[in-house]
Amino acid sequence: MNEEKLQFYALYLTRFAAGFGFITLVTLLPTYVNLFDATGLVVGLFTTAFTLSQTVATVPLAWAGDRGDKRLVLAGCLGLGILSYVAFAFVSSPDHSSLEFILVRALQGVAITGSGLMSLALVGELAPADQRANYIGKANAWRFAAGILGSLSAGGLYQLYGFDAVYAVLVALLLPAMVGVWYFLDADDTSIRGNPFSDLAFNERLLTLTSFRAQYAVAVTLVRTWVPLYAGVEAAQGGLAYAPIAVSVVLTAEKLTNMLCQPYTGRWSDRAGRSLFVFVGGGFYGLVALAVPFAPAIGDFLGLPGTYPFLGPLSAAFLPLVALNGLLGVADSIREPASMALFADEGTDDGSVASSFGIRELVWRPGSVVAPMIGGLLMDTAGMQWVFFVGAFAAFSGIFTFLGVLSRTHGAEALTRW
């Protein structure tokens, strides 16, 4: 195995370990809602703390990666992730408060942001320019493989052994990832001077992508956060009250389809036009999000069973919800590698790829910080179904704004030429 492959595999393992930790907390979030008897507003804070810490951490981490050594920053963020999961093990009991959980969730947000930024930046630098979306799609596939194993094992491990076993597994994954990054990746010699954000902030292509991404963040944050909540919270709060293992199955569908599709959709977007894939993927996501609240009606109409082997009694909504979440994964697989490759293109030439991905994260953050609060208020006032309706509207608004700006700035054929 040559040195270049070892570097990619070290980065893939990093994507796997970070993704495993992220999806584990998403899977167990309904359990924490019930554990702390959280209101809709506090439920929103569980996610807002995570995204707000990501927002604060993005600029300094991206600057440190471009100005210094991305390998060192990545290893440090993996170590911070280990610390956060040890802390989760201590606060996961009724003896502790939801505030302590929120603070540790913020620490996890910093670790996830740093590992995601640096691993993507390094993949973007190492990959050939005409295959960048394909390599990014492969890296993301490892993250989604972790999402599948993480969501399934988190629910099962928690039901059998409790929180301590879950967080012990996360620490055991992050340790070898940190060692692999340190020993197999070459030292980063692309250091730049000054502040790369000032140059990239007025990049025409990045501004065009921003017109879509800032709105789309609201859509994805609402839908990704509330699909497991819709599946797992108590019926009195508008959910389906499924057990953690059933929530794991629902989440696995999205990760599985995303994992299987991304290496191919990334390759196709390299050939057919990355902007086209951003537009189509965003629109498809909005259509599927609209259908999620109708999962019970779809199940009843089709006469689907309400009891399943190993899972026990659920409801007729279970299979439709699994299928719809799988389609959300297909939609995201169309958009994500193309979007990431477009951002990598703009930052790789002058050595500011981490800052380019940093801008990508920053554009996402306002929507991802505000969306959980909006979702919590909608959950308390209008009903949980309105979370998905608002998410779908944000997706449609994003793609049509993107199409308008893209056509005006780059011409009518920009969807296939860019």
C-alpha positions, 0 to 999 in steps of 0.5 A, spaced: 500 500 500 503 506 497 503 512 502 498 516 498 493 511 499 495 510 507 493 518 507 487 517 504 485 511 509 487 515 515 482 521 513 477 516 511 478 513 518 477 520 521 471 521 517 468 514 520 470 516 527 467 523 527 461 521 524 460 515 529 460 520 534 455 525 531 450 520 529 450 516 536 448 523 539 442 524 534 440 517 535 440 518 543 437 525 543 430 523 544 432 519 550 435 525 553 429 529 551 425 524 555 430 523 561 430 530 562 423 531 561 425 537 556 420 542 553 420 544 546 425 550 547 430 546 551 429 541 545 431 546 541 437 548 545 440 541 545 441 542 538 442 550 538 448 549 543 451 544 538 451 548 532 452 555 536 459 552 538 460 550 531 459 557 529 464 560 534 469 555 532 469 555 525 474 561 523 479 560 528 480 553 526 480 554 519 485 560 520 489 555 524 489 550 519 491 554 513 496 558 517 499 552 520 499 544 520 492 541 518 494 535 521 496 537 528 489 541 528 486 535 526 489 531 531 487 536 536 480 536 535 480 528 535 483 529 542 477 534 544 472 529 541 475 524 546 474 529 552 467 530 550 465 523 550 468 522 557 464 528 559 457 525 556 458 519 560 458 523 567 452 528 565 448 522 562 443 521 568 437 524 572 442 527 577 445 532 572 441 537 569 439 539 562 444 545 562 450 540 563 448 536 557 447 542 553 455 545 555 458 538 553 454 538 547 457 545 545 464 541 546 462 536 542 460 541 536 467 544 537 470 537 536 466 535 530 467 542 526 475 541 527 475 534 525 470 535 519 474 542 516 481 539 517 479 532 514 475 535 508 480 540 507 486 535 506 482 530 502 481 536 497 488 538 497 490 530 496 485 529 490 486 530 483 482 536 481 478 533 476 476 527 481 475 532 487 467 530 488 468 523 487 474 523 492 469 527 497 464 522 496 468 516 498 470 520 504 463 522 506 461 514 504 465 512 510 462 518 515 455 515 513 457 508 514 459 510 521 452 513 521 449 506 520 453 502 525 453 508 530 445 509 529 444 501 530 449 500 535 447 506 539 440 504 540 442 497 542 448 498 546 444 503 550 438 498 551 443 493 554 448 496 557 446 504 558 450 510 556 457 508 559 458 502 554 456 507 548 461 512 550 466 507 551 465 505 544 466 512 541 473 513 545 475 507 542 474 509 535 477 516 536 484 514 539 486 510 533 483 515 528 488 520 532 494 516 532 493 514 524 492 522 523 499 523 526 503 517 523 500 517 516 499 524 514 505 528 511 506 534 515 502 540 511 506 545 508 501 549 504 501 555 510 499 562 507 500 569 510 494 573 512 487 572 513 484 568 507 477 569 509 478 576 506 479 574 499 474 569 499 469 573 502 468 576 495 469 570 491 463 570 486 462 563 485 462 562 493 457 568 493 453 564 488 453 558 492 451 562 499 445 564 496 443 557 496 446 554 502 444 560 507 437 558 506 438 550 505 441 550 512 434 551 515 431 545 511 436 540 513 437 542 520 430 542 521 428 535 517 435 532 520 433 534 527 426 532 527 426 526 523 428 522 529 424 526 534 418 525 530 420 517 531 422 517 538 418 522 542 412 521 546 405 521 542 403 527 547 408 531 544 406 529 537 411 523 536 410 516 534 414 514 541 418 508 538 423 505 542 431 507 541 432 501 537 426 503 532 429 510 531 436 507 529 433 503 524 429 510 521 436 513 521 440 508 518 435 508 512 438 515 510 445 513 512 445 507 508 442 510 501 447 516 502 453 512 503 451 507 497 450 513 492 455 518 494 461 515 490 457 515 484 453 521 484 460 525 486 463 522 480 457 524 475 457 531 478 464 531 476 462 530 469 455 533 468 456 539 472 456 540 479 451 546 480 446 542 476 446 536 482 446 542 487 439 544 484 436 537 483 438 535 490 436 541 494 429 540 490 428 533 491 430 534 499 424 539 499 419 534 496 421 528 501 420 533 507 413 535 505 411 527 505 414 526 512 408 528 516 404 524 512 407 517 514 402 515 518 396 516 513 401 513 508 401 506 512 394 506 513 392 507 506 397 501 504 394 497 510 402 496 512 403 492 519 404 495 525 408 489 529 415 487 526 420 482 528 425 484 533 422 491 534 415 489 537 409 493 536 410 500 532 405 503 528 403 503 520 407 509 519 414 505 521 415 503 514 413 509 510 418 513 515 424 508 513 422 509 506 422 517 506 428 518 510 432 513 505 429 518 500 432 524 504 439 520 504 438 519 496 437 527 495 442 529 500 447 524 496 446 528 489 447 535 493 453 534 498 459 532 494 458 537 488 457 542 493 463 540 497 467 540 491 465 547 488 468 550 495 474 546 494 475 548 487 475 555 490 480 554 495 485 549 493 489 553 488 492 558 493 492 554 499 486 556 503 482 550 502 480 550 510 478 557 509 474 555 503 470 550 507 470 554 513 466 559 509 461 553 507 460 552 514 459 559 516 454 560 511 450 554 514 451 556 521 446 562 522 440 557 519 442 551 523 443 555 529 436 559 528 432 553 525 432 548 532 429 554 536 424 555 530 422 548 530 422 547 538 417 553 538 413 550 532 413 543 536 410 547 542 405 551 538 403 549 531 404 542 531 410 537 529 408 537 522 409 544 521 417 543 522 417 539 516 413 544 512 417 550 514 423 545 512 421 544 505 419 551 504 426 553 506 429 548 501 425 550 495 426 557 496 434 556 496 434 552 490 430 557 486 434 563 489 440 559 487 437 558 480 436 566 479 443 568 482 446 563 478 443 564 471 444 572 472 451 571 474 454 566 470 449 565 464 443 561 462 447 554 461 451 555 468 447 549 471 451 544 466 457 548 465 459 550 472 
